[in-house]
Amino acid sequence: MKKFILYIFVIFFFFFQKKIFALDEILLNQLENYLNQFNNISSQFIQSSSDGSQVTGKILISKPGKLRIEYKKDNKLLIVADGKWLHYFDTDINEVQSVIIEKSPAWILLKKNINLKNDFNIKKLEKKSGKITLTIVDKHFENIEKIELIFSANPIGLKKWIVTDYQEVETTIALLNIKKEKKKFNPKNFKLIIN
């Protein structure tokens, strides 16, 4: 009798797990479809860090591989992705640091045709309380331990992402007033011009 009960439990667990994996597959496909249409986007944002700092700014996204992040007020940092490189330009000291886009967290949003299972190592996918959390770890990202993308569940929409480095410092970028622009951005937005 005990063996029979155990057998039934194993069968139930197997099909339950299979159902979970199927639901995850559907959810992943929905996220992929959303991210693949996440193009020609402008948005305001609030960037906060676990060290207590907070700044605001505007972000432009144009696939494949184009990005511009401008910070407001006294922040002198400008971030530009030109299709191949992601440049961090400190206008205060006129210094540029560059990294190949594929090695930056921005690649998740800038890749033209994303396949989450094939392109990244998915650590966790959770849908709870009207929110979807996708956690990604990837050895190709420089100095990054993990990236969390937070979406609203219905309808699916990117709300924020959290980048954690190997010093356990978290940087959160929350998007506000996301707009899908009808006209393409001026290409000059994605060129780093240093005077």
C-alpha positions, -999 to +999 in steps of 0.1 A: +000+000+000+028+024+009+045+017-024+013+024-043+008+057-025+044+066-032+039+057-069+008+079-071+027+107-055+056+104-079+032+104-109+014+135-095+046+153-089+059+146-124+028+159-141+026+189-117+062+198-125+055+193-162+025+217-160+047+243-142+073+241-169+047+245-196+033+276-179+068+290-176+073+284-213+042+303-221+052+332-198+087+333-213+072+335-248+050+364-237+080+382-223+100+376-254+072+389-276+070+421-255+108+427-254+111+421-292+085+449-297+102+472-271+116+494-298+117+532-306+110+538-269+114+570-248+109+571-211+116+591-180+133+571-152+143+572-116+176+555-108+183+546-072+211+527-056+214+506-024+240+532-013+211+557-009+218+578-040+190+587-065+190+605-099+165+610-126+167+613-164+155+602-198+162+571-218+159+564-256+160+529-271+163+521-307+170+485-318+193+470-327+219+482-302+210+519-298+206+536-265+209+571-249+206+578-212+207+615-201+207+624-165+192+656-151+205+682-127+241+680-116+249+645-129+276+647-155+273+612-169+260+605-204+255+569-216+253+562-254+252+529-272+260+532-309+251+497-321+284+481-311+298+498-281+282+512-249+300+544-239+300+559-204+310+596-208+318+617-178+314+652-191+329+667-160+364+652-166+359+645-203+366+608-198+350+579-217+348+542-207+335+518-233+323+482-232+310+459-260+272+460-258+268+423-255+288+424-222+265+451-207+231+446-189+216+468-216+219+440-241+187+425-228+168+455-241+189+462-272+192+428-289+170+428-320+155+393-317+158+380-282+154+344-272+155+344-234+163+307-230+190+306-256+206+340-251+207+341-213+209+319-182+175+323-165+179+319-127+142+326-117+109+333-133+081+342-109+046+355-114+030+368-082+006+396-071+002+410-106+040+412-110+064+391-131+101+389-120+127+375-144+161+370-129+191+365-153+227+356-146+252+356-174+290+352-172+294+375-202+282+406-183+312+424-169+312+428-131+275+419-129+261+392-105+225+392-117+198+413-134+162+413-124+135+426-148+102+435-132+071+435-154+034+442-148+015+410-155-017+423-171-010+438-195+027+428-197+049+459-194+084+466-182+084+486-150+120+485-138+152+465-137+176+459-109+213+453-115+234+437-088+272+438-090+297+415-073+300+439-044+262+434-038+255+470-047+220+472-063+211+498-089+174+501-098+160+519-128+123+525-127+106+536-159+080+563-160+057+574-188+070+549-214+062+561-250+065+541-282+075+569-306+059+570-341+089+587-357+124+572-356+149+590-335+176+613-350+207+590-355+227+617-338+212+607-305+232+575-306+266+590-315+290+600-288+303+635-297+331+648-276+340+685-279 
